[in-house]
Amino acid sequence: MKKITFVAAPLVLFLAACNGLARGSGGSQNTPAAIRVDNQSFSDMTVYALRSAQRVRLGLAPGHANTVFTVPSALINGATPLRFIADPIGGARPSVSEEITVAPGDTVGLMIPPL
């Protein structure tokens, strides 16, 4: 599982770490990729997947909750570089992850620490 961590700073969020990937269990091209968000912050976050200039809303990650989103198959064509955006509702500016390669069947972990 790929894991991305966001660290909060005044008005700006920064990417803290990106760990290696455990590929999906031999998933075919039809197996969707997923993103697992561990939101440890009080703030609810709108989560987006970003491919080139295309931004797709994945959903709402409530504060102090774990949420799993399916990445639309239209965004992933084989191994595809993506970024993820965590946009706090009514809060500071959104944070953007580093670019990571996601393939069908992968699970990406996104951890948002407490502010």
C-alpha positions in Angstrom: 0.0 0.0 0.0 1.3 3.4 -0.9 1.1 5.8 2.0 1.1 9.6 1.8 1.2 11.8 4.9 0.2 15.5 5.1 1.6 17.7 7.8 -0.2 20.9 8.8 1.6 24.3 9.1 0.0 27.7 9.5 -2.1 28.4 6.3 -0.1 25.9 4.2 -0.1 22.1 4.3 3.1 20.2 3.2 3.7 16.7 2.1 5.7 14.8 4.8 6.4 11.4 3.4 5.6 8.8 0.7 6.3 5.2 1.4 6.6 2.2 -1.0 3.8 0.3 -2.6 2.4 -3.1 -2.1 0.7 -3.8 -5.4 -2.9 -5.1 -5.5 -3.2 -8.9 -5.4 -2.6 -9.4 -9.1 -5.7 -7.3 -10.0 -6.6 -7.1 -13.6 -7.1 -3.8 -15.5 -10.8 -3.9 -14.4 -10.0 -3.9 -10.7 -10.3 -0.3 -9.5 -7.6 1.5 -7.4 -8.6 2.8 -4.0 -7.5 5.5 -1.7 -7.8 5.0 2.1 -7.8 8.3 4.0 -7.0 8.3 7.7 -8.1 11.9 8.7 -6.8 12.5 12.2 -7.6 16.2 12.0 -10.8 17.8 13.3 -11.4 19.3 9.9 -13.5 17.5 7.2 -11.5 17.3 4.0 -12.7 17.1 0.4 -10.4 14.7 -1.4 -9.5 14.9 -5.1 -7.4 12.9 -7.5 -5.3 15.0 -9.9 -4.1 13.7 -13.3 -2.3 16.3 -15.4 -4.8 19.2 -15.4 -7.8 17.0 -14.6 -9.1 17.2 -11.1 -11.8 14.6 -9.9 -13.6 14.8 -6.6 -13.4 11.5 -4.8 -15.5 12.5 -1.8 -15.6 13.8 1.7 -13.3 12.5 4.4 -14.8 13.4 7.8 -12.5 14.5 10.7 -11.3 11.7 13.0 -12.4 9.0 10.6 -11.1 6.5 8.1 -12.7 6.6 4.6 -12.1 4.6 1.5 -12.7 6.0 -2.0 -12.6 4.2 -5.3 -10.5 6.0 -7.9 -12.5 6.3 -11.1 -11.2 3.9 -13.8 -11.3 6.7 -16.3 -8.4 8.3 -14.5 -6.2 5.2 -14.5 -4.8 3.7 -17.7 -2.2 1.1 -16.7 0.4 2.6 -14.3 -0.7 6.3 -14.1 1.0 9.2 -12.2 -1.5 10.9 -9.9 -1.5 13.5 -7.2 -4.0 13.7 -4.4 -5.4 16.9 -2.9 -6.8 17.3 0.6 -8.9 20.4 0.8 -10.1 21.4 4.4 -13.7 22.6 4.4 -13.7 26.2 5.7 -10.0 26.0 6.6 -6.5 26.6 5.3 -5.3 26.1 1.7 -5.4 22.6 0.3 -2.4 20.4 0.4 -1.2 18.4 -2.7 0.8 15.2 -2.6 3.8 14.4 -4.6 3.2 12.6 -7.8 2.9 8.8 -7.4 2.2 6.0 -9.9 -1.1 4.2 -9.3 -2.2 1.1 -11.2 -5.5 -0.8 -11.2 -5.8 -2.8 -8.0 -3.5 -0.6 -6.0 -4.5 0.9 -2.6 -3.1 4.3 -1.7 -3.0 5.3 2.0 -3.4 9.0 2.8 -2.9 10.1 6.4 -3.9 13.6 7.5 -2.4 14.3 11.0 -4.1 16.4 13.6 -3.6 20.1 13.2 
